[in-house]
Amino acid sequence: MTPDKIEEYIEQKGREDIPVNIHFKDRNTVKGIFIKSADYNELKSKNLWRIVSATYLNDWEKTKNENLARIFNGLSFTRLTDIN
C-alpha cells in the first residue's frame, strides 16, 4: 500500500488509537494500532509504520513505551480493515 492510502485510513475521524487488522502479502494478519512517535513523519516518508500489536496494547496504554512497537514496511500491506 502507498503511504497516502495508509495515512488516509488511519487518520479517518474516530479511528486514531483504535486497533485495526493489518493484512500482509506474505505473513499472517496483525491486529494493532499505528502510533505517532517523534519520528512519525520521517518513517511515513519511507512508508514505514510503527505498530503496537494487540498483545501489547494494555502495556502500551499504561506506559506509552515505544519499545513495545515494531516497525513494518507499508509495501507489504495488502489492506487495512476494522476489527469486528
C-alpha positions in Angstrom: 0.0 0.0 0.0 1.1 3.6 -0.5 1.8 5.9 2.4 -1.1 8.1 1.4 -3.6 5.3 1.4 -2.4 4.1 4.8 -2.4 7.5 6.3 -5.9 8.2 4.9 -7.2 5.1 6.5 -5.7 5.6 10.0 -6.5 9.3 10.2 -10.2 9.0 9.4 -12.3 10.6 12.0 -12.6 8.4 15.1 -10.1 5.8 14.0 -6.9 7.1 15.7 -5.8 4.9 18.6 -8.3 2.2 17.6 -6.9 -1.2 16.7 -7.2 -2.4 13.1 -6.4 -5.5 11.2 -3.3 -5.2 9.0 -3.3 -7.7 6.2 0.0 -8.6 4.6 1.1 -10.2 1.4 3.5 -12.8 2.9 2.5 -13.2 6.6 -0.5 -13.5 8.9 -2.7 -10.6 9.8 -1.6 -8.4 12.7 -4.1 -6.6 14.9 -2.7 -3.4 16.4 -2.6 0.4 16.4 -0.4 2.8 14.5 1.4 5.1 16.8 2.8 8.6 16.2 6.2 8.8 17.7 8.7 11.6 17.3 9.9 10.1 14.0 6.4 9.5 12.6 6.9 11.9 9.6 10.3 10.5 8.7 9.1 6.9 8.9 6.0 7.8 6.9 8.1 9.3 4.1 9.8 5.9 3.8 6.5 4.0 4.0 7.5 2.6 7.4 5.0 2.4 10.2 5.4 1.9 14.0 2.7 -0.5 15.2 1.9 -1.9 18.6 0.3 -5.3 18.3 -2.8 -6.3 20.2 -0.7 -8.4 22.5 1.0 -5.3 24.0 -1.9 -2.8 23.9 -2.6 -2.9 27.6 1.0 -2.3 28.4 1.1 0.5 25.7 -1.9 2.2 27.3 -0.2 2.3 30.7 3.4 3.2 29.7 3.4 4.6 26.1 6.7 2.7 25.8 7.8 2.8 22.1 9.8 -0.3 22.7 6.5 -2.3 22.6 6.1 -1.3 18.9 7.5 -2.9 15.8 8.2 -1.1 12.5 6.5 -2.6 9.4 7.0 -1.7 5.7 3.8 -0.4 4.2 4.7 -2.0 0.9 3.9 -5.4 2.4 0.4 -4.4 3.5 -2.5 -5.5 1.2 -5.3 -3.8 3.1 -6.4 -2.4 6.4 -9.7 -3.3 8.0 -11.7 -2.6 11.1 -11.7 -5.2 13.8 -15.2 -6.6 14.2 
